[in-house]
Amino acid sequence: MSAELGRTGLQGKISQWLRGRRPKEAAGDGGREALLLAAAAVGLPLAPAAHPAGFRCSCDRVGCPTPARHPVSFAWQTQSTTDRAQIERWARHQPQANFITATGMVHDVLDVPVEAGLEALERLLGAGIEVGPVAESDDGRLLFFTLTRGTPEDEDEWWPCELDCHPETMDEHPGLRWHCRGSYVLVPPAKLPGDQTVHWVRGLEHPLPDPLSLLEILTDACARYVGEELDHVSAAWPLRRH
């Protein structure tokens, strides 16, 4: 599929969704439901997720490692859908719920530290490279939404998310994380404990790009970020010479 065809198809879906949107959907909940339906309209499969309960997670798990970030159901991969009626039911019956989008079906997400991501975003746009939707999580991550790498005929050719990271091991990977098959991210709008949010920096009107077109600049920015972090640690904890 050409870039122009992808752009036309995406814009057509956005226009179709806007024509079918009822005014009360955008006004009744601060735009939450309208944004969720827009995400589904461009092919992002959604499923309900936990939400903040004060500074804790609504799941009530003691010491939840990812408060307000994880799906409600263990069957989230099969539950994830773009069906408008189902998403409307979820959104209206669970007005506080966040939503995740399952990656590796239609789209992947390149997840980077916000400092590295903002630097990379400026470089990508300056170089005239197509950049798709980008979300920012207030806890310090920037999420670049891209096309998935596709479905190879040989099942063994899948690169599962386990080779990169799990959503539950975010703090262990300060650099770039590639969310693909078997993973998920929060889709905006989402709320995190401490009045933090996940919100769009670049909206869904931008077509999903090939992830490989972003990868070199993103990895370069992340390498510098990780190097600077290590330098700061070394400066704070100098090696003791004997």
HUPEDA-V808698 format. One record per residue. N is the residue number from 0. RES is the residue in one letter. PSI is psi in whole degrees, -180 to 180 (* if undefined). D_CENTER is the distance of its C-alpha to the mean C-alpha in Angstrom with 2 decimals. Layout:
# HUPEDA-V808698
n->{N & N}
res->{RES & RES}
psi->{PSI & PSI}
d_center->{D_CENTER & D_CENTER}
This chain:
# HUPEDA-V808698
n->{0 & 1 & 2 & 3 & 4 & 5 & 6 & 7 & 8 & 9 & 10 & 11 & 12 & 13 & 14 & 15 & 16 & 17 & 18 & 19 & 20 & 21 & 22 & 23 & 24 & 25 & 26 & 27 & 28 & 29 & 30 & 31 & 32 & 33 & 34 & 35 & 36 & 37 & 38 & 39 & 40 & 41 & 42 & 43 & 44 & 45 & 46 & 47 & 48 & 49 & 50 & 51 & 52 & 53 & 54 & 55 & 56 & 57 & 58 & 59 & 60 & 61 & 62 & 63 & 64 & 65 & 66 & 67 & 68 & 69 & 70 & 71 & 72 & 73 & 74 & 75 & 76 & 77 & 78 & 79 & 80 & 81 & 82 & 83 & 84 & 85 & 86 & 87 & 88 & 89 & 90 & 91 & 92 & 93 & 94 & 95 & 96 & 97 & 98 & 99 & 100 & 101 & 102 & 103 & 104 & 105 & 106 & 107 & 108 & 109 & 110 & 111 & 112 & 113 & 114 & 115 & 116 & 117 & 118 & 119 & 120 & 121 & 122 & 123 & 124 & 125 & 126 & 127 & 128 & 129 & 130 & 131 & 132 & 133 & 134 & 135 & 136 & 137 & 138 & 139 & 140 & 141 & 142 & 143 & 144 & 145 & 146 & 147 & 148 & 149 & 150 & 151 & 152 & 153 & 154 & 155 & 156 & 157 & 158 & 159 & 160 & 161 & 162 & 163 & 164 & 165 & 166 & 167 & 168 & 169 & 170 & 171 & 172 & 173 & 174 & 175 & 176 & 177 & 178 & 179 & 180 & 181 & 182 & 183 & 184 & 185 & 186 & 187 & 188 & 189 & 190 & 191 & 192 & 193 & 194 & 195 & 196 & 197 & 198 & 199 & 200 & 201 & 202 & 203 & 204 & 205 & 206 & 207 & 208 & 209 & 210 & 211 & 212 & 213 & 214 & 215 & 216 & 217 & 218 & 219 & 220 & 221 & 222 & 223 & 224 & 225 & 226 & 227 & 228 & 229 & 230 & 231 & 232 & 233 & 234 & 235 & 236 & 237 & 238 & 239 & 240 & 241}
res->{M & S & A & E & L & G & R & T & G & L & Q & G & K & I & S & Q & W & L & R & G & R & R & P & K & E & A & A & G & D & G & G & R & E & A & L & L & L & A & A & A & A & V & G & L & P & L & A & P & A & A & H & P & A & G & F & R & C & S & C & D & R & V & G & C & P & T & P & A & R & H & P & V & S & F & A & W & Q & T & Q & S & T & T & D & R & A & Q & I & E & R & W & A & R & H & Q & P & Q & A & N & F & I & T & A & T & G & M & V & H & D & V & L & D & V & P & V & E & A & G & L & E & A & L & E & R & L & L & G & A & G & I & E & V & G & P & V & A & E & S & D & D & G & R & L & L & F & F & T & L & T & R & G & T & P & E & D & E & D & E & W & W & P & C & E & L & D & C & H & P & E & T & M & D & E & H & P & G & L & R & W & H & C & R & G & S & Y & V & L & V & P & P & A & K & L & P & G & D & Q & T & V & H & W & V & R & G & L & E & H & P & L & P & D & P & L & S & L & L & E & I & L & T & D & A & C & A & R & Y & V & G & E & E & L & D & H & V & S & A & A & W & P & L & R & R & H}
psi->{131 & 160 & -37 & -39 & -41 & -42 & -46 & -44 & -43 & -46 & -35 & -40 & -41 & -46 & -41 & -42 & -43 & -38 & -34 & -6 & 136 & 138 & -37 & -22 & -35 & -27 & -26 & -27 & 35 & 17 & 0 & -54 & -40 & -41 & -38 & -43 & -34 & -41 & -44 & -35 & -28 & 11 & 7 & 114 & 131 & 154 & 151 & 148 & 169 & 170 & 166 & 143 & 86 & -127 & 10 & -176 & 147 & -14 & -14 & 13 & 128 & 123 & 32 & 123 & -20 & 68 & 129 & 16 & -9 & 157 & 156 & -39 & 143 & -17 & 30 & -30 & -40 & -24 & -29 & 135 & 161 & 9 & 120 & -47 & -41 & -43 & -37 & -43 & -47 & -49 & -36 & -32 & -19 & 71 & -18 & -11 & 140 & 172 & 142 & 158 & 128 & 125 & 166 & 0 & -60 & -34 & 158 & 171 & 127 & 116 & 117 & 160 & 143 & -37 & -46 & -39 & -41 & -39 & -46 & -40 & -43 & -42 & -41 & -47 & -38 & -30 & 1 & 22 & 135 & 126 & 130 & -155 & 142 & 130 & 150 & 132 & 128 & -11 & 12 & 26 & 149 & 133 & 115 & 113 & 129 & 171 & 152 & 163 & 1 & 178 & 101 & 152 & -36 & 115 & -29 & -12 & -5 & 139 & 96 & 161 & -24 & -27 & -12 & -66 & 164 & 154 & -27 & -8 & 33 & -43 & -17 & -7 & 90 & -15 & -146 & 138 & 135 & 105 & 115 & -138 & 133 & 8 & -180 & 163 & 160 & 140 & 135 & 151 & 139 & 152 & 142 & 161 & 150 & 26 & 26 & 160 & 167 & 123 & 159 & 134 & -41 & 132 & -178 & -4 & -13 & 129 & 150 & 126 & 169 & 128 & -31 & -22 & -20 & -18 & -43 & -47 & -39 & -45 & -36 & -45 & -40 & -38 & -41 & -39 & -48 & -39 & -42 & -38 & -42 & -38 & -40 & -40 & -43 & -40 & -36 & -30 & 73 & 146 & 137 & 124 & 139 & *}
d_center->{23.22 & 23.89 & 21.50 & 23.72 & 23.59 & 19.79 & 19.85 & 22.63 & 21.10 & 17.85 & 19.99 & 22.32 & 19.80 & 18.73 & 22.48 & 23.31 & 20.90 & 22.31 & 25.81 & 25.32 & 23.69 & 26.12 & 26.63 & 26.54 & 22.93 & 21.79 & 24.36 & 24.60 & 21.53 & 20.53 & 18.49 & 16.04 & 17.28 & 17.53 & 13.91 & 12.96 & 15.68 & 14.62 & 11.24 & 13.47 & 16.06 & 14.22 & 13.55 & 10.21 & 11.74 & 11.38 & 13.16 & 14.32 & 13.28 & 15.44 & 16.01 & 17.98 & 21.71 & 23.13 & 21.91 & 21.42 & 19.28 & 20.48 & 20.94 & 23.94 & 23.50 & 25.46 & 23.41 & 20.06 & 18.02 & 14.64 & 15.91 & 14.03 & 10.94 & 12.38 & 13.49 & 16.99 & 18.43 & 18.95 & 19.03 & 15.41 & 15.28 & 18.34 & 17.67 & 14.44 & 15.79 & 15.80 & 19.25 & 19.83 & 22.60 & 20.80 & 17.80 & 20.50 & 22.33 & 19.51 & 18.62 & 22.35 & 23.43 & 20.69 & 20.46 & 18.86 & 16.17 & 12.46 & 10.55 & 8.11 & 7.27 & 9.10 & 8.47 & 11.76 & 13.40 & 12.69 & 9.67 & 8.25 & 5.61 & 7.84 & 7.21 & 10.41 & 12.72 & 12.85 & 16.46 & 15.97 & 13.06 & 15.31 & 18.20 & 16.58 & 15.43 & 19.05 & 20.48 & 18.55 & 19.57 & 23.01 & 23.46 & 22.73 & 19.84 & 17.60 & 14.14 & 11.78 & 9.33 & 7.92 & 6.47 & 8.46 & 8.83 & 12.61 & 13.15 & 12.78 & 9.49 & 8.16 & 4.99 & 6.94 & 6.46 & 9.76 & 12.30 & 12.75 & 15.80 & 17.84 & 20.03 & 22.98 & 26.32 & 26.87 & 24.65 & 25.40 & 23.61 & 20.13 & 18.29 & 16.65 & 13.89 & 16.90 & 18.11 & 15.26 & 14.04 & 13.33 & 10.76 & 14.14 & 15.22 & 12.78 & 15.84 & 17.78 & 15.79 & 16.02 & 15.27 & 12.78 & 10.87 & 10.22 & 8.27 & 10.66 & 13.24 & 13.53 & 10.11 & 7.22 & 4.29 & 5.43 & 5.64 & 8.08 & 10.81 & 10.70 & 13.41 & 13.94 & 17.48 & 19.55 & 18.63 & 15.29 & 12.44 & 8.84 & 9.76 & 9.66 & 11.58 & 12.09 & 12.20 & 12.08 & 15.62 & 14.65 & 14.87 & 12.51 & 14.30 & 15.56 & 13.52 & 16.96 & 17.77 & 15.31 & 15.88 & 19.25 & 18.55 & 15.33 & 17.31 & 20.29 & 18.66 & 17.22 & 20.70 & 22.35 & 20.15 & 20.94 & 24.54 & 24.90 & 23.63 & 26.23 & 28.86 & 28.33 & 28.73 & 31.83 & 33.30 & 32.87 & 34.26 & 36.80 & 38.43 & 41.85 & 44.59 & 47.60}
